[in-house]
Structures are given as C-alpha cells and as structure tokens.
Amino acid sequence: MIEIAHAAGVSVEAELGTIGSTDPADFEGGTAQIIYTDPKDGGNICADNRGG
C-alpha cells in the first residue's frame, strides 16, 4: 500500500495506540480506553516498513 501511495505522490501516516473514542455519541469513533502501544510492537512495525 505504501509503495502505491508513494508512486502517486501521496504520503502515508500510521497511528499507534489509542485512536478516537468508543462513546457512541462521539462522532469520531474509536476507543475511550487509553491504549498504549507496546514498544516491541512499535519496533516491529518500523522494521516491517523500512524502505518506504
């Protein structure tokens, strides 16, 4: 996906951890609980996406 986006001149962004809210009244959606990314997972994501 990243290669396709970059070929089209589009930047790519990733989000780790908490995104949004689980409150149904919240327009954004996501989770109300704060979820922190395990540093090992973050490192794996970076390693898996090098070169992009």
C-alpha positions as CSV (number, residue, x, y, z in Angstrom):
1,M,0.0,0.0,0.0
2,I,2.8,2.4,0.9
3,E,4.6,1.8,-2.4
4,I,1.3,2.5,-4.3
5,A,0.7,5.7,-2.3
6,H,4.2,7.0,-2.8
7,A,4.1,6.3,-6.5
8,A,1.1,8.5,-6.7
9,G,2.9,11.2,-4.7
10,V,0.8,10.6,-1.6
11,S,2.4,10.5,1.9
12,V,1.4,7.7,4.3
13,E,0.9,8.0,8.1
14,A,0.4,5.3,10.7
15,E,-1.3,5.6,14.1
16,L,-0.1,3.5,17.1
17,G,-2.0,3.3,20.4
18,T,-5.4,5.0,21.1
19,I,-7.5,6.4,18.3
20,G,-10.8,8.1,19.0
21,S,-13.5,7.1,21.5
22,T,-15.9,4.3,22.0
23,D,-18.6,6.7,23.2
24,P,-21.5,6.2,20.6
25,A,-22.2,10.0,20.9
26,D,-18.7,10.7,19.8
27,F,-18.6,11.4,16.0
28,E,-15.0,10.2,15.6
29,G,-15.5,6.7,16.9
30,G,-12.6,4.6,18.2
31,T,-11.9,3.8,21.9
32,A,-12.5,5.7,25.1
33,Q,-9.9,3.5,26.9
34,I,-6.3,4.7,26.6
35,I,-4.3,2.0,24.9
36,Y,-0.6,2.4,24.7
37,T,1.5,0.6,22.1
38,D,3.9,-2.0,23.4
39,P,7.3,-0.6,22.4
40,K,8.2,-4.1,20.9
41,D,5.2,-3.8,18.6
42,G,6.2,-0.3,17.6
43,G,9.7,-1.5,16.8
44,N,8.3,-4.4,14.7
45,I,6.1,-2.1,12.7
46,C,9.0,0.2,11.9
47,A,11.2,-2.8,11.0
48,D,8.5,-4.2,8.7
49,N,8.0,-0.9,6.9
50,R,11.6,0.2,6.3
51,G,12.4,1.2,2.8
52,G,9.1,3.1,2.3
